[in-house]
Amino acid sequence: MQMSTPIFLHLDGNSFYCSCERLFRPELRGKPVVVLSNNDGCIVALTKEAKAVGLKRGMPLFKVKDIVEANKVAVLSSNYELYNSISGRMQRTVAGMIPRMESYSIDEVFGDLTGVEDEDPARLTALAQSIRQRVYKWVGIPTCAGIAPTKTLAKLCDHFAKTYPVFNGVVNWLELTPERQRKAMAITPIKEIWGIGSRNRERLEAMGVKTVLDFARMDASLIRRRFTVVLERTHREILGVSCIPLEDHPQPRQQIVRTRSFDVTCSDMDAILAAVSVHMAEAVNVLRKQGCAAKTVGVMFHTDPFKANGRYHAVVEYRPLPHACADVITLTRAAHDLVRAFFKEGYGYKKAGVMLADLVPAEHSLVPTTLFDTDEIEVLKRRERIQASIEALNEKFGGKVVTLASAKCSAEWAMRREYLSPCPTTKWDDLLKAN
């Protein structure tokens, strides 16, 4: 029996962060909008209207204040709670219309269309349009989509759909003639190929490989000799040979890391402890969602490595736990012990974070390893019940209504978000009001 050729869908939100902001602020539609990175540093997302006035991704806000003010650009801080909420709605909507889906990032998904609609190209394109229309109707987010026999080509087709309005939001590689495929690749720089990083791009460009078509015409043995098997796999994908399968059940993470830079330097240990508490709560949330427990806790904090004439101090320390666990109280206490052991007075710290390592399935936790572990296991079981109660309350009332007190001890470390919008999908107090 002959196997079907794989067919992939790639769909992502257009200017996703900005589209989420516009969803609850319709006055921003058609206006230039930018969303900033952590601590309101650089532009990380922008609308086509913002691009039209000369703004680009990565520009520091302080360097483009004049452009922002002259063109009345709406500036917003990153609101990840809102974006994650809208992302979940968007991805659930897509998942309801296709057999298998891979959640690739906050704003994009891959789908398996193999065998769908009898693999008729026109009907597959119509399906992609239906998905886009439903996402916009149910969620309010505009999207574009690409369809192709490989994930790399599908993502490239999505880029074509965003770049050329004539396609009406969907490009299906299977509907393009060989001549149109070559033309599309010939006018597209290699930086648009998924999987080619900046270092490989520079090396390829130095060899005269500047477009997708140039890359497609390279000799596979040359790529294998001069680069890596990963780039060779990307080359095969561009030629239409599927090498990257859909991951609708992604492998659990082996380590969970949460870090963040401070707006200002912190010389107070309580500020570092508060930051660690917040980061640990986020890490534990991820840990529990993937059904794991941690056997090792780590912390990191350091001063600004780029500060001229500044004293540098960096800490990266790990501590094994007697028993694997997944409750925020035990893990935060272990992290705090590490901070207290290695914190040094007189330094201004610029970044802190936590790590959870040696992850095991949750069912392997809370199991005595010796005859003398009973009391300790009982303590962990009580904390596990507390953890479950915290999660239930936060789920019921939204946001983070119950947190550890240590997370509230200091505002010195808090991320600067001067232009933060409300979270009407996750906080009762932010619900929209009808006048």
LUMFIKE-371084 format. One record per residue (C-alpha): x, y, z; residue in three letters; chain; residue number from 1. Coordinates in steps of 0.1 Angstrom, whole numbers, plus 5000, padded with zeros to 4 digits. Layout:
REM LUMFIKE-371084
[[X,Y,Z],ALA,A,NUM]
...
REM end
This chain:
REM LUMFIKE-371084
[[5000,5000,5000],MET,A,1]
[[5015,5033,4990],GLN,A,2]
[[5019,5059,5017],MET,A,3]
[[5004,5094,5013],SER,A,4]
[[5028,5123,5009],THR,A,5]
[[5026,5144,5041],PRO,A,6]
[[5008,5177,5039],ILE,A,7]
[[5013,5203,5066],PHE,A,8]
[[4995,5235,5076],LEU,A,9]
[[5013,5264,5093],HIS,A,10]
[[4991,5291,5107],LEU,A,11]
[[5000,5321,5129],ASP,A,12]
[[4986,5353,5142],GLY,A,13]
[[4994,5385,5123],ASN,A,14]
[[5013,5409,5147],SER,A,15]
[[5000,5387,5174],PHE,A,16]
[[5008,5407,5205],TYR,A,17]
[[4994,5439,5188],CYS,A,18]
[[4963,5420,5176],SER,A,19]
[[4956,5409,5212],CYS,A,20]
[[4959,5445,5224],GLU,A,21]
[[4936,5457,5196],ARG,A,22]
[[4910,5431,5205],LEU,A,23]
[[4899,5450,5236],PHE,A,24]
[[4908,5485,5224],ARG,A,25]
[[4891,5489,5190],PRO,A,26]
[[4903,5525,5188],GLU,A,27]
[[4937,5511,5180],LEU,A,28]
[[4926,5494,5148],ARG,A,29]
[[4942,5510,5118],GLY,A,30]
[[4966,5529,5140],LYS,A,31]
[[5004,5523,5146],PRO,A,32]
[[5009,5501,5176],VAL,A,33]
[[5041,5487,5192],VAL,A,34]
[[5046,5463,5221],VAL,A,35]
[[5078,5464,5241],LEU,A,36]
[[5101,5438,5256],SER,A,37]
[[5106,5432,5293],ASN,A,38]
[[5112,5464,5313],ASN,A,39]
[[5099,5484,5284],ASP,A,40]
[[5132,5482,5266],GLY,A,41]
[[5129,5474,5228],CYS,A,42]
[[5101,5469,5203],ILE,A,43]
[[5093,5432,5200],VAL,A,44]
[[5060,5434,5180],ALA,A,45]
[[5046,5461,5158],LEU,A,46]
[[5017,5466,5133],THR,A,47]
[[5021,5473,5096],LYS,A,48]
[[5011,5509,5103],GLU,A,49]
[[5041,5512,5128],ALA,A,50]
[[5064,5497,5102],LYS,A,51]
[[5052,5523,5077],ALA,A,52]
[[5065,5552,5098],VAL,A,53]
[[5100,5537,5101],GLY,A,54]
[[5098,5516,5132],LEU,A,55]
[[5114,5481,5133],LYS,A,56]
[[5116,5451,5156],ARG,A,57]
[[5145,5454,5181],GLY,A,58]
[[5146,5492,5182],MET,A,59]
[[5151,5506,5217],PRO,A,60]
[[5122,5528,5227],LEU,A,61]
[[5144,5557,5239],PHE,A,62]
[[5160,5559,5205],LYS,A,63]
[[5127,5563,5186],VAL,A,64]
[[5107,5586,5210],LYS,A,65]
[[5106,5613,5184],ASP,A,66]
[[5091,5590,5158],ILE,A,67]
[[5066,5576,5183],VAL,A,68]
[[5054,5610,5194],GLU,A,69]
[[5053,5625,5159],ALA,A,70]
[[5032,5597,5145],ASN,A,71]
[[5010,5591,5176],LYS,A,72]
[[5022,5555,5179],VAL,A,73]
[[5004,5536,5207],ALA,A,74]
[[5031,5521,5230],VAL,A,75]
[[5022,5491,5252],LEU,A,76]
[[5041,5469,5277],SER,A,77]
[[5042,5432,5271],SER,A,78]
[[5011,5416,5287],ASN,A,79]
[[5019,5379,5286],TYR,A,80]
[[4990,5369,5308],GLU,A,81]
[[4966,5383,5281],LEU,A,82]
[[4986,5369,5252],TYR,A,83]
[[4987,5334,5267],ASN,A,84]
[[4949,5335,5273],SER,A,85]
[[4942,5345,5237],ILE,A,86]
[[4967,5320,5224],SER,A,87]
[[4949,5292,5241],GLY,A,88]
[[4916,5303,5226],ARG,A,89]
[[4932,5305,5191],MET,A,90]
[[4949,5271,5193],GLN,A,91]
[[4918,5254,5207],ARG,A,92]
[[4898,5268,5178],THR,A,93]
[[4923,5255,5152],VAL,A,94]
[[4925,5221,5169],ALA,A,95]
[[4888,5216,5165],GLY,A,96]
[[4890,5218,5127],MET,A,97]
[[4919,5195,5119],ILE,A,98]
[[4929,5159,5129],PRO,A,99]
[[4963,5167,5145],ARG,A,100]
[[4979,5199,5157],MET,A,101]
[[5013,5209,5171],GLU,A,102]
[[5014,5240,5193],SER,A,103]
[[5047,5254,5182],TYR,A,104]
[[5047,5288,5199],SER,A,105]
[[5024,5313,5215],ILE,A,106]
[[5012,5326,5182],ASP,A,107]
[[5017,5297,5157],GLU,A,108]
[[5007,5261,5151],VAL,A,109]
[[5014,5233,5127],PHE,A,110]
[[4987,5210,5115],GLY,A,111]
[[4987,5176,5097],ASP,A,112]
[[4964,5177,5066],LEU,A,113]
[[4975,5143,5052],THR,A,114]
[[4945,5126,5039],GLY,A,115]
[[4922,5156,5046],VAL,A,116]
[[4898,5167,5019],GLU,A,117]
[[4911,5139,4997],ASP,A,118]
[[4943,5160,4995],GLU,A,119]
[[4927,5181,4968],ASP,A,120]
[[4948,5214,4968],PRO,A,121]
[[4918,5237,4962],ALA,A,122]
[[4898,5221,4990],ARG,A,123]
[[4927,5223,5013],LEU,A,124]
[[4931,5260,5006],THR,A,125]
[[4894,5264,5012],ALA,A,126]
[[4898,5246,5046],LEU,A,127]
[[4926,5269,5056],ALA,A,128]
[[4904,5299,5047],GLN,A,129]
[[4877,5284,5068],SER,A,130]
[[4901,5281,5098],ILE,A,131]
[[4912,5317,5094],ARG,A,132]
[[4876,5329,5093],GLN,A,133]
[[4866,5309,5124],ARG,A,134]
[[4896,5321,5143],VAL,A,135]
[[4888,5357,5135],TYR,A,136]
[[4851,5352,5142],LYS,A,137]
[[4855,5333,5175],TRP,A,138]
[[4887,5348,5188],VAL,A,139]
[[4892,5381,5169],GLY,A,140]
[[4928,5375,5158],ILE,A,141]
[[4937,5379,5121],PRO,A,142]
[[4959,5351,5108],THR,A,143]
[[4977,5338,5077],CYS,A,144]
[[4984,5302,5066],ALA,A,145]
[[5007,5282,5045],GLY,A,146]
[[5002,5246,5031],ILE,A,147]
[[5030,5224,5018],ALA,A,148]
[[5045,5189,5019],PRO,A,149]
[[5071,5199,5046],THR,A,150]
[[5069,5220,5077],LYS,A,151]
[[5097,5242,5065],THR,A,152]
[[5079,5249,5032],LEU,A,153]
[[5046,5254,5050],ALA,A,154]
[[5062,5281,5072],LYS,A,155]
[[5077,5297,5041],LEU,A,156]
[[5043,5297,5024],CYS,A,157]
[[5029,5315,5054],ASP,A,158]
[[5056,5341,5050],HIS,A,159]
[[5045,5345,5013],PHE,A,160]
[[5008,5349,5025],ALA,A,161]
[[5018,5377,5049],LYS,A,162]
[[5040,5394,5023],THR,A,163]
[[5017,5393,4992],TYR,A,164]
[[4981,5404,4998],PRO,A,165]
[[4970,5389,4965],VAL,A,166]
[[4969,5355,4981],PHE,A,167]
[[4942,5365,5005],ASN,A,168]
[[4960,5351,5035],GLY,A,169]
[[4967,5316,5023],VAL,A,170]
[[4995,5302,5001],VAL,A,171]
[[4993,5265,4991],ASN,A,172]
[[5025,5252,4977],TRP,A,173]
[[5006,5224,4960],LEU,A,174]
[[4987,5250,4939],GLU,A,175]
[[5018,5269,4926],LEU,A,176]
[[5032,5259,4893],THR,A,177]
[[5069,5249,4893],PRO,A,178]
[[5077,5282,4877],GLU,A,179]
[[5058,5302,4904],ARG,A,180]
[[5076,5281,4931],GLN,A,181]
[[5110,5290,4916],ARG,A,182]
[[5101,5327,4913],LYS,A,183]
[[5089,5328,4949],ALA,A,184]
[[5121,5312,4961],MET,A,185]
[[5143,5335,4939],ALA,A,186]
[[5129,5367,4954],ILE,A,187]
[[5130,5355,4991],THR,A,188]
[[5162,5359,5011],PRO,A,189]
[[5175,5329,5030],ILE,A,190]
[[5168,5346,5064],LYS,A,191]
[[5132,5337,5059],GLU,A,192]
[[5140,5299,5060],ILE,A,193]
[[5129,5283,5092],TRP,A,194]
[[5160,5267,5109],GLY,A,195]
[[5187,5289,5094],ILE,A,196]
[[5202,5310,5122],GLY,A,197]
[[5222,5342,5118],SER,A,198]
[[5256,5324,5119],ARG,A,199]
[[5248,5299,5091],ASN,A,200]
[[5231,5327,5072],ARG,A,201]
[[5263,5348,5072],GLU,A,202]
[[5284,5318,5061],ARG,A,203]
[[5259,5309,5033],LEU,A,204]
[[5258,5345,5021],GLU,A,205]
[[5296,5346,5020],ALA,A,206]
[[5294,5316,4997],MET,A,207]
[[5270,5335,4974],GLY,A,208]
[[5239,5317,4987],VAL,A,209]
[[5215,5346,4993],LYS,A,210]
[[5180,5334,4983],THR,A,211]
[[5159,5304,4990],VAL,A,212]
[[5164,5293,4954],LEU,A,213]
[[5202,5295,4958],ASP,A,214]
[[5199,5273,4989],PHE,A,215]
[[5177,5248,4971],ALA,A,216]
[[5202,5245,4943],ARG,A,217]
[[5231,5237,4967],MET,A,218]
[[5248,5203,4966],ASP,A,219]
[[5237,5182,4996],ALA,A,220]
[[5271,5167,5001],SER,A,221]
[[5286,5202,5003],LEU,A,222]
[[5261,5212,5030],ILE,A,223]
[[5269,5180,5049],ARG,A,224]
[[5307,5186,5048],ARG,A,225]
[[5307,5223,5056],ARG,A,226]
[[5277,5226,5079],PHE,A,227]
[[5256,5201,5099],THR,A,228]
[[5231,5174,5094],VAL,A,229]
[[5205,5199,5108],VAL,A,230]
[[5211,5222,5079],LEU,A,231]
[[5211,5193,5055],GLU,A,232]
[[5177,5183,5068],ARG,A,233]
[[5165,5219,5062],THR,A,234]
[[5178,5217,5027],HIS,A,235]
[[5158,5184,5021],ARG,A,236]
[[5127,5201,5035],GLU,A,237]
[[5131,5230,5010],ILE,A,238]
[[5133,5204,4982],LEU,A,239]
[[5099,5189,4994],GLY,A,240]
[[5112,5159,5014],VAL,A,241]
[[5096,5158,5048],SER,A,242]
[[5122,5153,5075],CYS,A,243]
[[5105,5171,5105],ILE,A,244]
[[5074,5152,5118],PRO,A,245]
[[5045,5168,5135],LEU,A,246]
[[5049,5168,5173],GLU,A,247]
[[5014,5168,5186],ASP,A,248]
[[5026,5152,5218],HIS,A,249]
[[5059,5171,5225],PRO,A,250]
[[5085,5156,5248],GLN,A,251]
[[5084,5169,5284],PRO,A,252]
[[5111,5194,5292],ARG,A,253]
[[5142,5180,5310],GLN,A,254]
[[5148,5213,5328],GLN,A,255]
[[5126,5244,5335],ILE,A,256]
[[5142,5278,5338],VAL,A,257]
[[5126,5311,5347],ARG,A,258]
[[5148,5343,5347],THR,A,259]
[[5143,5380,5343],ARG,A,260]
[[5163,5412,5344],SER,A,261]
[[5155,5439,5369],PHE,A,262]
[[5146,5474,5358],ASP,A,263]
[[5171,5488,5384],VAL,A,264]
[[5199,5470,5402],THR,A,265]
[[5189,5453,5435],CYS,A,266]
[[5213,5453,5465],SER,A,267]
[[5187,5440,5490],ASP,A,268]
[[5185,5403,5496],MET,A,269]
[[5147,5405,5502],ASP,A,270]
[[5143,5418,5466],ALA,A,271]
[[5162,5388,5453],ILE,A,272]
[[5141,5364,5475],LEU,A,273]
[[5109,5380,5462],ALA,A,274]
[[5120,5376,5426],ALA,A,275]
[[5129,5340,5432],VAL,A,276]
[[5095,5334,5447],SER,A,277]
[[5077,5348,5417],VAL,A,278]
[[5099,5329,5392],HIS,A,279]
[[5095,5296,5412],MET,A,280]
[[5057,5299,5411],ALA,A,281]
[[5059,5302,5373],GLU,A,282]
[[5083,5273,5371],ALA,A,283]
[[5061,5251,5393],VAL,A,284]
[[5031,5259,5372],ASN,A,285]
[[5049,5246,5341],VAL,A,286]
[[5063,5216,5361],LEU,A,287]
[[5028,5205,5372],ARG,A,288]
[[5012,5210,5338],LYS,A,289]
[[5036,5185,5323],GLN,A,290]
[[5029,5161,5351],GLY,A,291]
[[5064,5161,5366],CYS,A,292]
[[5083,5166,5399],ALA,A,293]
[[5118,5180,5404],ALA,A,294]
[[5146,5164,5422],LYS,A,295]
[[5170,5194,5420],THR,A,296]
[[5165,5231,5425],VAL,A,297]
[[5188,5258,5412],GLY,A,298]
[[5191,5296,5415],VAL,A,299]
[[5211,5322,5395],MET,A,300]
[[5216,5359,5402],PHE,A,301]
[[5243,5383,5389],HIS,A,302]
[[5253,5419,5386],THR,A,303]
[[5254,5438,5353],ASP,A,304]
[[5283,5422,5333],PRO,A,305]
[[5283,5452,5309],PHE,A,306]
[[5286,5480,5335],LYS,A,307]
[[5320,5497,5332],ALA,A,308]
[[5342,5498,5362],ASN,A,309]
[[5316,5478,5381],GLY,A,310]
[[5323,5449,5405],ARG,A,311]
[[5310,5417,5390],TYR,A,312]
[[5295,5388,5410],HIS,A,313]
[[5276,5359,5396],ALA,A,314]
[[5260,5329,5413],VAL,A,315]
[[5247,5297,5397],VAL,A,316]
[[5241,5270,5423],GLU,A,317]
[[5221,5238,5425],TYR,A,318]
[[5208,5217,5454],ARG,A,319]
[[5195,5181,5452],PRO,A,320]
[[5163,5175,5472],LEU,A,321]
[[5158,5144,5494],PRO,A,322]
[[5126,5136,5475],HIS,A,323]
[[5112,5147,5442],ALA,A,324]
[[5083,5171,5447],CYS,A,325]
[[5062,5196,5428],ALA,A,326]
[[5049,5220,5454],ASP,A,327]
[[5058,5257,5455],VAL,A,328]
[[5064,5258,5492],ILE,A,329]
[[5091,5232,5493],THR,A,330]
[[5108,5243,5461],LEU,A,331]
[[5108,5280,5470],THR,A,332]
[[5123,5273,5505],ARG,A,333]
[[5151,5253,5489],ALA,A,334]
[[5157,5281,5464],ALA,A,335]
[[5157,5307,5492],HIS,A,336]
[[5183,5287,5512],ASP,A,337]
[[5206,5289,5482],LEU,A,338]
[[5201,5326,5478],VAL,A,339]
[[5209,5332,5515],ARG,A,340]
[[5240,5310,5513],ALA,A,341]
[[5255,5328,5483],PHE,A,342]
[[5242,5364,5484],PHE,A,343]
[[5268,5390,5490],LYS,A,344]
[[5262,5424,5505],GLU,A,345]
[[5274,5455,5486],GLY,A,346]
[[5266,5443,5451],TYR,A,347]
[[5238,5456,5428],GLY,A,348]
[[5222,5426,5412],TYR,A,349]
[[5207,5430,5377],LYS,A,350]
[[5191,5396,5371],LYS,A,351]
[[5178,5366,5390],ALA,A,352]
[[5161,5333,5382],GLY,A,353]
[[5154,5297,5392],VAL,A,354]
[[5160,5263,5376],MET,A,355]
[[5142,5230,5382],LEU,A,356]
[[5162,5199,5370],ALA,A,357]
[[5163,5161,5372],ASP,A,358]
[[5126,5160,5364],LEU,A,359]
[[5107,5128,5369],VAL,A,360]
[[5070,5117,5365],PRO,A,361]
[[5049,5131,5393],ALA,A,362]
[[5039,5096,5404],GLU,A,363]
[[5075,5090,5414],HIS,A,364]
[[5074,5118,5440],SER,A,365]
[[5063,5114,5476],LEU,A,366]
[[5076,5078,5477],VAL,A,367]
[[5097,5069,5508],PRO,A,368]
[[5132,5058,5500],THR,A,369]
[[5140,5045,5534],THR,A,370]
[[5122,5033,5566],LEU,A,371]
[[5128,5067,5582],PHE,A,372]
[[5112,5089,5556],ASP,A,373]
[[5076,5087,5568],THR,A,374]
[[5074,5120,5587],ASP,A,375]
[[5091,5139,5559],GLU,A,376]
[[5068,5124,5533],ILE,A,377]
[[5038,5133,5554],GLU,A,378]
[[5049,5170,5554],VAL,A,379]
[[5053,5169,5516],LEU,A,380]
[[5018,5154,5512],LYS,A,381]
[[5003,5182,5533],ARG,A,382]
[[5021,5207,5511],ARG,A,383]
[[5008,5190,5480],GLU,A,384]
[[4973,5194,5493],ARG,A,385]
[[4980,5231,5500],ILE,A,386]
[[4993,5234,5464],GLN,A,387]
[[4962,5218,5450],ALA,A,388]
[[4941,5243,5470],SER,A,389]
[[4961,5273,5457],ILE,A,390]
[[4956,5261,5422],GLU,A,391]
[[4919,5257,5427],ALA,A,392]
[[4915,5292,5441],LEU,A,393]
[[4935,5308,5414],ASN,A,394]
[[4916,5289,5387],GLU,A,395]
[[4883,5299,5403],LYS,A,396]
[[4890,5336,5408],PHE,A,397]
[[4916,5342,5380],GLY,A,398]
[[4951,5355,5381],GLY,A,399]
[[4973,5350,5411],LYS,A,400]
[[4949,5357,5440],VAL,A,401]
[[4969,5333,5463],VAL,A,402]
[[5007,5335,5463],THR,A,403]
[[5035,5330,5488],LEU,A,404]
[[5040,5361,5510],ALA,A,405]
[[5076,5362,5501],SER,A,406]
[[5066,5371,5466],ALA,A,407]
[[5052,5404,5479],LYS,A,408]
[[5081,5414,5502],CYS,A,409]
[[5098,5438,5478],SER,A,410]
[[5088,5458,5447],ALA,A,411]
[[5124,5468,5441],GLU,A,412]
[[5130,5439,5416],TRP,A,413]
[[5097,5442,5397],ALA,A,414]
[[5097,5445,5360],MET,A,415]
[[5090,5480,5346],ARG,A,416]
[[5057,5480,5327],ARG,A,417]
[[5045,5516,5324],GLU,A,418]
[[5022,5510,5295],TYR,A,419]
[[5005,5478,5307],LEU,A,420]
[[4970,5471,5294],SER,A,421]
[[4943,5453,5315],PRO,A,422]
[[4937,5415,5314],CYS,A,423]
[[4899,5412,5307],PRO,A,424]
[[4901,5375,5299],THR,A,425]
[[4918,5364,5332],THR,A,426]
[[4909,5390,5359],LYS,A,427]
[[4875,5398,5372],TRP,A,428]
[[4884,5434,5379],ASP,A,429]
[[4895,5440,5343],ASP,A,430]
[[4862,5428,5327],LEU,A,431]
[[4850,5452,5301],LEU,A,432]
[[4820,5473,5312],LYS,A,433]
[[4791,5482,5290],ALA,A,434]
[[4781,5518,5294],ASN,A,435]
REM end
